[in-house]
Amino acid sequence: MTFFSGLLEMVLAPLLHRMRAIFPSEISGLVIFMIGLSAGVAGLRSLLGPQAAPLVTAEWSVAAITLATMMVFNVWGSGIARMLCALIGLITGYAVAVLLGLLDAAHYAAIADTPWLAAPDLGGITHTFDITLAAPFAIASIAVAMKAVGTITICQRMNDAEWVRPEMKSVMRGVMADGIATSLAGLVGAFGTNTSTPSAGLAAATGVAARRVAYAAGALFIVLGFLPKIAALLAVMPRSVMVPALMFVVSFIIINGLQVMTSRLLDARRTLVIGLSIVAGVAVEAFPALAASAPRIVAPVRGSSLVFSTLIALTLNLLFRIGVRRTLVTQLEPGKWDLAQIETTFRKQGATWGARVDVINDASWAICQVVEAVAENCWHSGTLKIQTTFDEFNLDVRISYQGELLQFPQQRPTDDEIINSEDGVRRLAGYMLRHISDKASSEMKDGHPLLTFHFDH
């Protein structure tokens, strides 16, 4: 069944680029946020949950020292100390836990009885396929794919100062690798694999994200697979050390998610998509009985706050796309237009589209400048028409009117040309306006000037 789940993830990976329209940036941010939230809640549940053993004073002390050490080296440290803040915190916490007696004889015996060197045991592997588990494992496959999308998005945003949206080729390769690894795990009788979001959070916290570090970490994990004593040492890590470390890294994950969600203008529709989805995810974490009472086939959905909130978000996003115009047409009459009203209308529509704040700011300012320049130099009569078209990657503005063509010369007209030429002022205005967008052009179409501006989104 694990092998089957990995195959499904591999099939899903190349289809992700077709989901761009229904998986906008704010939902990517939601996925990242819910990954951090669910991980944080899981850690706290191991400390404070109803099934957890009561905390003793020593555990509170160890937890406080572990978290404080990580924060101090991360905030005030520099160089290698800051890069290794999490490791220093873990070692410090482990040492304090030993001094305070949180590791007993059973823990030491488990470590001592484990050999230093051993090959993974591949004996006793059997393979069975249960058709009644196909649907739950398919849903689980979607869940881990969505988690991989979120983790890879964190990495993209962390490594690209000009990040604006998930780069789907990288996402597809990552999800494909995740599916391949899960399928291989199923073949050898191991647990399915998935991306480690806390590791991405740790990279964000320390600022260490070089590819060579990933290669070194991968090689280290391969070596650790043959060193079971090290695994045993990690397996007995006290919860008062493990949970503070988890809280440290999920803080960066949650903030990453919030930043991605708020990078777009949010109207009432998108606010409801994000708000209701977060509430749904929190409900799953707060009321575990919801999953227990669900039918078996949907239990993987109801049992995962990440999957449940993502499905709610995707469903609401598809629903709220109904009635959203992707083209805005504004018509102005000579002497009856108001720049403030034009800007307000355009910003409101930008929020409905969920466009980036900086792009809408640039485009609305550009439209106002063009209208003002055209009204002063070129537009004499009739209606001025502004047609704005938006998709997830482009924002295009087309302005048509009656009058002289406003050209966009490459060279600034000389002072003499501006003063003595009939079109000198118009050419100066055109020269200045050609730089307000990523691409600008002007032409005569059907006897009327047509100005076109393109903004990368």
C-alpha positions in Angstrom: 0.0 0.0 0.0 2.9 2.3 0.7 4.3 1.5 -2.8 0.9 2.2 -4.3 0.7 5.6 -2.5 4.2 6.5 -3.9 3.0 5.6 -7.4 0.0 7.9 -7.1 2.2 10.7 -5.9 4.5 10.2 -8.9 1.4 10.4 -11.2 0.2 13.5 -9.5 3.6 15.4 -9.8 3.5 16.2 -13.5 -0.1 17.4 -13.2 0.7 20.1 -10.6 1.4 22.7 -13.2 -2.2 22.5 -14.3 -3.3 23.4 -10.8 -1.8 26.9 -10.9 -5.2 28.5 -11.3 -6.8 26.7 -8.4 -3.6 26.7 -6.3 -2.7 30.5 -6.0 -0.1 31.9 -3.8 -2.4 32.5 -0.8 -3.3 28.8 -0.7 0.4 27.9 -0.9 0.8 30.2 2.1 -2.1 28.5 3.8 -0.4 25.1 3.3 2.9 26.3 4.8 1.0 27.9 7.7 -0.9 24.7 8.5 2.2 22.6 8.3 3.8 24.7 11.0 0.7 24.9 13.0 0.0 21.1 12.9 3.6 20.3 13.8 3.6 22.8 16.7 0.3 21.4 18.0 1.6 17.8 17.7 4.7 18.7 19.7 2.7 20.5 22.4 0.3 17.6 22.6 3.2 15.3 23.6 3.9 17.6 26.5 0.5 18.8 27.5 -2.0 16.5 25.9 -4.5 14.4 27.9 -2.6 11.2 27.1 0.8 12.7 28.0 2.5 11.9 31.3 2.4 14.9 33.7 5.3 17.3 33.4 7.8 17.4 36.3 9.7 20.5 37.4 12.9 19.2 35.8 11.3 18.9 32.4 10.1 22.5 32.5 13.6 23.6 33.4 15.2 21.6 30.5 12.6 22.9 28.0 13.2 26.5 29.0 17.0 26.1 28.9 16.9 24.3 25.5 14.6 27.0 23.9 16.5 29.9 25.5 19.8 28.6 24.2 18.5 28.3 20.6 17.0 31.8 20.7 20.1 33.5 22.2 22.5 32.0 19.6 20.0 32.7 16.8 19.2 36.3 17.7 22.5 37.5 19.2 24.9 35.0 17.8 26.9 35.4 14.6 28.9 33.2 12.2 29.2 29.5 13.1 27.4 30.0 16.4 24.3 31.3 14.7 24.4 28.6 12.1 24.6 25.9 14.7 22.2 27.5 17.2 19.7 24.5 17.0 22.5 21.9 17.5 24.0 23.9 20.4 20.5 24.1 22.0 20.0 20.3 21.6 23.3 19.4 23.1 22.8 21.8 26.0 19.3 20.5 26.6 20.5 16.9 26.4 23.3 17.7 28.9 20.9 19.4 31.4 18.5 16.5 31.0 21.2 14.0 32.0 22.3 16.2 35.0 18.7 16.4 36.2 18.1 12.7 35.9 15.5 12.7 33.1 17.3 9.7 31.5 17.0 6.6 33.6 18.8 3.1 33.5 16.4 1.8 30.9 17.4 4.6 28.5 21.1 3.9 29.0 20.5 0.2 28.6 18.8 0.7 25.3 21.7 2.7 24.0 24.3 0.2 25.4 22.6 -2.8 23.9 22.5 -1.3 20.4 25.6 -2.2 18.2 27.6 0.6 16.7 27.6 -0.9 13.2 24.9 -3.0 11.5 23.2 -3.3 8.1 19.5 -2.6 7.7 17.5 -5.8 8.1 15.5 -6.6 4.9 14.3 -10.0 6.1 10.6 -10.9 6.5 9.3 -8.5 3.9 5.9 -9.3 2.5 3.7 -7.4 0.1 -0.1 -7.3 0.2 -2.7 -5.0 -1.5 -6.0 -4.3 0.1 -8.5 -2.6 -2.2 -10.5 -1.3 0.8 -7.4 0.8 1.7 -7.0 2.2 -1.8 -9.0 5.4 -1.2 -7.4 6.2 2.2 -4.0 5.7 0.8 -4.9 7.8 -2.3 -6.0 10.6 0.0 -2.8 10.2 2.1 -0.8 10.5 -1.2 -2.5 13.8 -1.9 -1.8 14.9 1.6 2.0 14.2 1.5 2.1 15.8 -2.0 0.5 19.0 -0.6 3.0 19.0 2.3 5.9 18.6 -0.2 4.5 21.5 -2.2 4.5 23.6 1.0 8.0 22.6 2.1 9.5 23.3 -1.4 7.7 26.6 -1.5 9.4 27.6 1.8 12.8 26.7 0.3 12.1 28.7 -2.9 11.0 31.8 -1.0 14.0 31.5 1.4 16.5 31.3 -1.5 14.9 34.0 -3.8 14.6 37.5 -2.6 12.3 38.3 -5.6 10.0 35.3 -5.0 6.4 36.0 -6.1 4.9 32.5 -6.7 5.8 28.8 -6.5 8.1 27.7 -9.3 6.2 24.7 -10.6 9.1 22.9 -12.3 11.0 22.7 -9.0 7.8 21.7 -7.2 7.0 18.9 -9.7 10.6 17.5 -9.4 10.4 17.6 -5.6 7.0 15.8 -5.5 8.2 13.3 -8.0 11.3 12.6 -5.9 9.1 12.2 -2.9 6.9 9.7 -4.7 9.9 7.7 -5.9 11.4 7.5 -2.4 8.0 6.4 -0.9 7.6 3.7 -3.6 11.1 2.4 -2.8 10.3 2.5 0.9 7.2 0.3 0.2 9.3 -2.2 -1.7 11.8 -2.7 1.1 9.1 -2.7 3.9 10.0 0.7 5.4 7.8 3.7 6.3 6.9 6.1 3.5 9.0 9.2 3.2 8.2 12.9 3.0 9.9 16.3 3.0 11.0 17.5 6.4 9.4 20.9 7.0 11.2 21.4 10.3 14.5 21.1 8.4 13.3 23.8 6.1 12.3 25.9 9.1 15.8 25.3 10.6 17.4 26.5 7.3 15.2 29.6 7.5 16.2 30.2 11.1 20.0 29.8 10.5 20.2 31.2 7.0 22.1 28.1 5.8 20.5 26.9 2.6 23.4 26.0 0.3 22.9 23.0 -1.9 26.2 21.5 -0.8 24.9 21.3 2.7 22.0 19.2 1.4 24.4 16.8 -0.3 26.4 16.6 2.9 23.3 16.0 5.0 22.1 13.3 2.6 25.4 11.5 2.8 25.3 11.8 6.6 21.9 10.2 6.7 23.1 7.3 4.5 26.0 6.7 6.9 23.6 6.9 10.0 21.5 4.1 8.4 24.4 1.8 9.3 25.0 3.2 12.8 22.1 2.1 14.9 23.7 3.3 18.2 23.3 6.9 17.0 19.7 6.3 16.1 19.2 4.8 19.6 20.7 7.9 21.2 18.3 10.1 19.2 15.4 7.8 20.0 15.7 8.4 23.8 15.8 12.2 23.4 13.7 13.6 26.2 10.5 15.3 25.1 11.6 18.4 27.1 14.4 18.7 24.6 12.6 17.6 21.4 9.5 19.8 21.7 11.3 23.2 22.3 13.5 22.4 19.3 10.3 21.8 17.3 8.7 25.1 18.6 11.9 27.0 17.5 11.7 25.9 13.9 7.9 25.9 13.4 7.9 29.6 14.4 9.8 30.4 11.1 7.5 28.1 9.1 4.3 29.8 10.4 5.7 33.3 9.7 6.7 32.1 6.2 3.1 31.0 5.6 1.7 34.3 6.9 4.0 36.3 4.6 3.0 34.3 1.6 -0.7 34.6 2.3 -0.5 38.4 2.8 1.7 39.0 -0.2 -1.5 39.3 -2.3 -4.4 41.7 -2.0 -7.3 40.0 -0.1 -10.9 40.8 -0.8 -13.9 39.3 1.0 -13.7 36.1 -1.1 -10.1 35.3 -0.5 -10.4 36.4 3.2 -13.2 33.8 3.6 -11.1 31.1 1.8 -8.1 31.6 4.1 -10.1 32.3 7.3 -12.5 29.4 7.0 -9.8 27.0 6.0 -7.6 27.9 9.0 -10.7 27.4 11.3 -11.3 24.0 9.7 -7.7 23.0 10.3 -7.7 24.2 13.8 -10.9 22.3 14.5 -9.3 19.1 13.5 -6.4 19.7 15.8 -8.6 20.9 18.7 -11.2 18.1 18.4 -9.5 14.8 17.5 -12.8 13.0 17.9 -13.9 14.4 14.5 -11.6 12.0 12.8 -12.6 9.1 15.0 -16.2 9.5 14.1 -15.6 9.9 10.4 -16.2 7.0 7.9 -13.1 5.0 7.2 -12.8 6.2 3.7 -12.6 9.9 4.6 -10.7 9.4 8.0 -7.3 10.4 6.4 -8.9 13.7 5.3 -10.6 14.5 8.6 -7.7 13.2 10.6 -5.1 15.6 9.1 -5.5 19.4 9.7 -3.3 20.0 6.7 -5.3 17.9 4.2 -8.7 19.0 5.6 -7.9 22.8 5.5 -6.3 22.5 2.0 -9.3 20.7 0.6 -11.6 23.3 2.1 -9.5 26.1 0.6 -9.4 24.5 -2.8 -13.1 23.9 -2.8 -14.0 27.5 -1.7 -11.5 28.9 -4.1 -13.2 27.1 -7.0 -16.6 28.2 -5.8 -15.6 31.8 -5.4 -14.1 32.0 -8.8 -17.7 32.0 -10.2 -18.5 35.5 -11.2 -15.0 36.9 -11.0 -14.2 38.9 -14.1 -10.7 38.6 -15.4 -11.1 41.8 -17.5 -12.0 45.2 -16.2 -13.3 47.9 -18.6 -13.4 51.5 -17.6 -14.7 54.3 -19.8 -14.0 58.0 -19.2 -15.6 61.1 -20.6 -13.6 64.3 -21.3 -13.6 66.5 -18.2 -15.6 64.0 -16.2 -12.9 61.7 -14.8 -11.3 61.6 -11.4 -7.9 60.1 -10.8 -8.7 59.1 -7.2 -11.8 57.2 -8.3 -9.8 55.4 -11.1 -7.2 54.3 -8.5 -9.8 53.2 -6.0 -11.6 51.1 -8.7 -8.4 49.5 -9.9 -7.2 48.6 -6.4 -10.6 47.1 -5.5 -10.5 44.9 -8.6 -6.9 44.0 -7.9 -8.1 42.6 -4.5 -10.8 40.6 -6.2 -8.2 39.1 -8.5 -5.8 38.4 -5.6 -3.0 40.3 -7.4 0.3 41.2 -5.8 0.2 44.4 -3.8 3.3 45.9 -5.5 2.1 45.1 -9.0 -1.3 46.7 -8.4 0.4 49.8 -6.8 2.6 50.2 -9.9 -0.2 49.6 -12.4 -2.7 51.9 -10.7 -0.1 54.7 -10.5 0.9 54.1 -14.1 -2.7 54.2 -15.4 -3.3 57.5 -13.6 -0.1 59.0 -15.1 -1.1 57.9 -18.6 -4.6 59.2 -18.3 -3.3 62.5 -17.1 -0.7 62.8 -19.8 -3.1 61.7 -22.6 -5.7 64.2 -21.4 -3.3 67.1 -21.4 -1.6 66.3 -24.7 -3.5 63.9 -27.0 -7.1 63.3 -26.1 -9.6 65.8 -27.6 -13.0 64.2 -27.8 -15.0 60.9 -27.4 -14.6 58.2 -24.8 -11.3 57.0 -23.4 -11.4 53.3 -22.7 -9.2 51.4 -20.2 -9.2 47.6 -20.6 -7.3 45.7 -17.9 -6.7 41.9 -18.2 -5.2 39.8 -15.4 -4.1 36.2 -15.0 -1.8 34.6 -12.5 1.3 35.7 -14.4 0.5 38.8 -16.3 -1.4 42.1 -16.0 -2.0 44.0 -19.3 -3.5 47.4 -19.7 -4.9 48.7 -23.0 -5.9 52.4 -23.4 -7.7 53.6 -26.5 -9.1 57.1 -27.2 -9.6 59.7 -30.0 -6.8 62.1 -30.8 -3.1 62.1 -31.5 -0.9 59.0 -30.9 1.2 59.2 -27.8 4.5 57.6 -28.8 7.2 56.2 -26.5 10.5 57.3 -28.0 13.7 55.6 -26.9 15.6 58.9 -26.6 14.5 62.0 -24.5 13.7 64.9 -26.8 16.1 67.8 -26.5 15.1 71.0 -24.7 14.9 72.8 -28.0 12.6 70.2 -29.4 10.4 70.4 -26.3 10.1 74.2 -26.6 9.9 74.7 -30.3 8.3 71.5 -31.7 4.5 71.1 -31.8 4.7 67.5 -30.4 7.8 68.1 -28.2 5.8 68.1 -24.9 3.9 65.0 -26.0 7.1 63.2 -26.9 8.6 64.1 -23.5 5.5 62.6 -21.8 5.8 59.5 -23.9 9.5 59.1 -23.1 8.8 59.3 -19.4 5.8 56.9 -19.5 7.7 54.1 -21.3 9.5 53.3 -18.1 6.5 52.9 -15.8 5.8 49.3 -16.9 7.7 46.2 -17.8 6.8 46.7 -21.5 5.0 49.6 -23.3 4.0 50.1 -26.9 1.7 52.4 -28.9 0.1 52.1 -32.3 -2.8 53.3 -34.4 -5.6 50.7 -34.6 -8.8 51.3 -36.6 -8.0 54.9 -36.7 -7.6 55.3 -33.0 -4.5 55.4 -30.8 -3.9 52.3 -28.7 -1.5 52.2 -25.8 -0.5 48.9 -24.3 1.3 48.3 -21.0 2.4 45.0 -19.6 3.3 44.2 -15.9 4.9 40.9 -14.9 3.0 39.3 -12.0 
